[in-house]
Amino acid sequence: MKKEKVLLKRLAVIFFFALLSVIYVYPLQKQGIIYRSDDLAFHINRIAELVFDFKNGNFNPYIYTATFNKVCFPLGVFYPWLTLIPFIVFSILLGNNILGIYVGFVFYTFLTLIFTYLCIRKLNKGRQQAVLTSVIYAFCTYRTINAFTRFALGEFLGMVFLPLCLYGFYAIMFGNKRDWPFLAFGMSFVILSHILSTFIIIICLSILFLIFIWNVSDKAKTIKYFIIAAIVTITSSSIFLFPFLEQELFQKYNNVSTINIFSSANSMDGMFLSALHNSMQRTIVGNGYPYSMGIILLFILLIGLILFKKFLVLTRIVYLIGLATFIMTTNIFPWNLFQNTFFSVIQFPFRLLIITSCCLSFVGGEEFNCIIHELFDKKLSSSKNILLTLVCVGLVILPWYSGIVQLKHTSNTTMPNQPDWDIPNKPYLTSNQKYNGYYAWHLDQYTPMKTMPFFKQLSSHVAIIDGKKVKLKHIAVKPNAQVYVNKKIKAGASVDLPVALYKNLHVYQSGKEVKLINSKRNMVAFKAISNGSVIVKYVPSLIDKLGTMLSLLTWLMAIIYVIYARFRKQKFNAES
């Protein structure tokens, strides 16, 4: 009977989280459009490309050929794509990219709720506290900004797995060290989502490690589990890491957009005003980048000042991490000292709000627990506990909904006549953006430095045939390949195609591979061996194949182990 009661409670939590996940997207999805946002033109093309690849049976795309105006670009190598699969699958099944994207948001909101809940329960916290913490995090303002205001899919996906990373780190340091897989797989799927988020999390955890390792009793065992977690992280994410590192070591690339990190840090009053407005918009404060943590987390931060002495040691530390990272998002922190260091790669200090949001959500759950104990001396009945939790959930969701309404109203007012985002290659740019070649799609960021002086020719499909510039108009696309057709491509002609030279690119004519020659533009160049079409194809190297095999093997072993552990636990319970 007790087991059935526990199972019923778990199912109730799962159903509740599924309902909340639908609520998360419904206010925007019911319009049938995706609202314009910072990175929409970039990510919508990525999704459309992957839909094309999957429909054509290619489940490991290295180069993008059908989207981005058919610029042959190895985005599958340089930008993690594996965690986009749910968006792709739903888009194909539903026959609609827009609806597929929204269902993808539902799926990942559900995972965020489940992962956060699981981690809080692992810390021996009550079910009500775990539910509320999960809701605070899933509906926090910055996560919503990443989803809808910025459409920063990589960072949004990184936040899904962040709770696993933080709990796994704590478990290895001070808890059940056998929970190291939380850190290993949490971190690997952050890597498979967003490189910058990975960088921020690693820096944060490294600093915490250096601060707290001296308080760890069994340092050797702790370091051992960190090494194991690191190895599994690498093998699990090798499907992306190996091809990425292979290309990075092959040549130098144009840097990620360089931004003055101090000037992009917001003022403290701007962050507070933005939070008080519960703004999910970009320009409500008007002094740069007013993305903030929102009013709920601001209240949690302020209430924490009052309840700090009543917190347990872990909660105090988590609160201080949340406070410190919040301060670091502002220009109070001396970011000018880090401008010419590797820290500046994060570009915008507000990215640290991923850590702030997760930590303060945990603190919010603890505050709920403290306040309940203060208000009620005796234990509440189950029904009253549930009612109280639902009221608190409502208090979290109502301000979130208000922010969504503001965002939707602003989008309708300032950006009417939304385009059909099911059609790739037609990015809309607002009046304050200037469309400069293909920079709006960030194609310059992973273009080889030797190719950058000829970037305009590359993006405009200008080939050089026998020393003369020729604009290629007939480009057929295939998964991981493009076919170029031009009458001037004849046997013996010197051809320099508008395709930047990357490792593992091969050229074929009449079924035979053509040897590449040096190109002043650092593009794919060769002596034609026949008339007619030319195929440029990415052929995975041994390193690429090894990375894929290692990841698949790691995931398979993890699944087998989970099934075995579950079976062993059930057998033990049955015998006892």
C-alpha positions, -999 to +999 in steps of 0.1 A: +000+000+000+029+024+009+046+017-025+014+024-043+010+057-024+046+067-033+040+058-070+008+078-070+026+109-057+053+105-083+028+102-111+010+133-097+042+153-098+049+141-134+014+150-146+017+184-128+050+191-145+036+181-179+007+205-174+031+233-164+053+226-195+023+232-218+014+264-199+050+276-204+045+279-242+008+283-247+005+321-244+029+325-273+022+293-293-015+301-297-006+330-320+009+304-345+041+324-349+076+326-334+082+362-322+113+379-336+142+377-313+180+382-312+192+349-326+161+337-343+175+340-379+205+319-369+188+291-351+157+288-374+181+281-402+199+255-381+166+237-374+155+239-410+188+224-421+185+195-396+150+188-407+163+186-442+191+162-432+169+139-411+142+137-438+170+126-461+184+100-438+215+119-426+216+118-388+251+132-383+253+165-403+288+180-405+282+207-431+251+228-437+242+230-474+205+237-478+200+267-455+219+300-449+214+307-486+233+276-495+266+288-482+285+256-476+293+259-439+304+232-413+281+245-386+275+209-375+311+207-365+314+241-348+281+244-330+266+216-310+234+203-326+226+170-308+202+185-282+182+201-311+170+166-321+136+169-302+129+201-321+137+183-354+117+152-346+086+172-335+089+194-366+089+164-389+061+145-370+038+175-369+047+187-404+053+222-391+085+238-379+069+264-358+047+240-339+076+216-337+098+242-320+071+250-294+066+214-286+104+212-283+102+240-257+075+220-239+097+189-239+128+207-225+107+226-199+094+192-187+130+179-185+141+211-166+113+205-140+121+168-137+159+173-134+156+201-108+131+181-088+153+150-088+184+170-077+165+187-048+151+153-037+187+139-038+196+166-013+169+150+011+145+179+007+108+175+009+085+169-021+068+203-018+101+221-016+114+202-046+083+210-066+085+247-058+122+250-065+117+233-099+089+257-108+109+288-097+138+277-119+118+266-149+097+298-149+125+321-140+128+353-161+163+347-176+154+312-188+123+327-205+144+354-220+167+328-235+138+310-249+116+338-264+133+372-262+167+361-273+159+327-289+193+317-276+187+280-280+222+269-270+221+288-237+184+278-231+194+241-235+224+245-213+202+256-185+182+224-187+212+204-176+228+229-152+210+215-121+226+181-128+260+197-130+257+216-098+243+186-078+269+163-093+296+187-082+282+189-047+278+151-045+314+144-054+327+171-029+305+166+001+276+141-006+272+107-022+303+104-044+286+076-064+263+103-079+293+115-100+273+106-132+251+136-125+282+158-131+295+137-160+263+135-181+250+169-170+283+185-182+285+165-214+250+176-225+258+212-216+288+207-240+264+193-266+242+224-262+264+254-259+301+260-256+299+294-238+276+280-212+301+251-207+329+276-203+310+296-177+300+265-157+336+251-157+350+284-145+324+286-118+330+250-106+367+254-108+366+284-085+344+266-061+367+235-062+397+257-052+378+273-024+363+242-008+387+214-015+405+222+017+373+213+036+370+179+020+380+151+043+389+125+016+407+146-010+422+116-029+388+099-034+372+132-044+398+139-070+394+103-083+357+108-089+363+141-106+388+124-129+362+097-137+335+122-143+358+142-166+367+111-187+330+101-190+322+138-199+347+137-227+336+103-241+299+112-239+304+145-258+331+132-282+306+130-310+309+168-310+343+174-293+364+153-316+353+169-350+354+203-334+389+200-320+401+184-353+389+215-372+402+239-346+437+224-348+436+224-386+438+262-390+430+296-374+395+310-376+379+344-373+372+352-337+338+351-321+324+387-321+346+409-300+327+430-275+339+453-248+328+432-218+329+461-194+306+483-215+282+454-220+278+450-183+247+466-170+245+491-141+232+479-108+202+502-108+194+490-144+194+454-132+172+462-103+148+483-123+146+456-150+139+430-123+112+452-106+095+457-140+098+419-144+111+427-178+116+401-205+122+428-230+154+442-244+150+479-241+129+487-210+158+503-192+175+516-223+211+515-211+225+486-228+215+450-220+189+450-193+183+413-192+177+405-155+168+377-131+132+390-127+111+400-098+107+366-081+144+359-078+149+396-067+125+390-039+142+357-030+175+376-029+161+403-006+143+378+017+175+358+019+192+388+036+166+385+064+166+347+067+204+342+061+212+332+097+184+306+097+198+289+065+218+257+067+255+260+056+248+247+021+220+272+016+242+300+028+269+291+003+244+287-026+229+321-016+263+338-017+271+322-051+238+336-064+245+370-049+281+371-062+271+360-098+243+386-098+268+414-088+292+401-115+266+408-141+268+445-134+296+470-140+303+471-102+325+441-110+358+453-126+353+437-160+377+461-175+405+441-159+394+410-179+389+425-213+421+411-228+418+377-211+400+345-220+372+355-197+361+381-222+349+353-245+315+353-226+309+387-243+280+397-221+282+394-183+244+388-181+252+352-192+262+346-156+225+348-148+223+311-156+242+304-124+223+331-105+189+317-116+197+282-106+212+291-072+185+315-061+158+290-072+172+266-047+173+293-021+137+302-029+127+266-020+146+268+013+130+301+021+096+285+015+106+257+039+118+282+066+087+304+064+064+274+067+082+262+098+079+297+113+042+301+105+031+266+115+045+249+146+029+216+139+030+195+108+004+203+082-019+178+068-011+165+033-040+184+017-030+217+033+006+211+022-006+206-014-028+236-013+000+258+001+024+246-026-001+253-053-007+288-040+031+294-040+034+280-075+006+304-086+026+333-071+055+323-092+036+318-124+015+350-123+044+374-125+059+352-152+027+354-172+026+392-168+061+394-183+050+372-212+021+395-219+044+425-218+068+408-242+039+398-266+025+433-266+058+449-273+065+424-302+031+431-317+035+469-314+071+473-326+073+444-350+040+439-368+035+417-399+055+388-386+072+368-414+065+330-418+095+315-400+088+282-416+106+297-446+144+298-439+169+321-457+147+351-453+158+366-420+139+398-410+160+426-395+145+453-374+151+490-382+180+492-358+199+464-374+219+467-406+221+437-428+258+434-437+263+405-460+258+373-441+271+386-407+235+386-395+238+348-396+272+347-378+287+328-407+319+349-403+326+335-369+339+301-380+353+312-414+391+306-417+411+338-411+428+333-445+394+333-462+379+364-444+393+389-469+372+372-495+341+367-473+319+387-496+328+365-525+322+334-504+288+345-492+277+356-527+288+323-543+315+339-565+338+313-580+370+320-599+373+299-631+405+303-651+412+336-634+377+351-640+350+357-614+318+337-620+287+339-598+274+303-594+236+302-596+229+265-599+237+248-566+220+215-557+220+204-521+224+170-505+231+160-469+268+168-462+273+178-499+267+204-526+266+200-564+278+230-585+269+232-621+284+258-646+292+256-683+326+272-677+337+243-656+355+222-683+382+197-683+416+213-675+400+245-661+414+260-629+384+262-605+383+280-572+348+273-557+331+296-531+336+271-503+360+278-475+387+251-471+381+229-441+396+195-432+377+165-446+362+183-476+366+163-508+358+171-544+344+147-570+338+148-608+324+120-629+326+097-598+363+103-593+380+123-565+398+154-577+430+165-559+428+199-542+453+226-550+464+258-532+440+287-533+448+323-527+413+327-512+419+295-490+389+279-507+382+246-524+403+247-556+412+221-582+420+213-618+388+200-634+392+165-649+359+166-668+331+189-679+299+194-660+290+192-623+313+192-593+304+176-560+319+190-527+314+166-499+323+163-463+338+128-456+340+120-419+376+112-408+387+084-385+386+109-357+351+119-365+339+082-366+358+075-333+340+104-316+306+091-327+314+055-316+327+066-282+296+087-275+272+060-286+291+034-265+291+057-234+253+063-237+246+026-243+266+016-212+249+042-191+214+030-202+224-006-195+237+003-161+206+023-151+184-006-162+206-031-143+206-009-111+168-005-112+163-043-117+188-051-088+170-026-065+136-041-073+149-076-067+164-065-034+132-048-022+111-079-032+134-102-012+134-080+018 
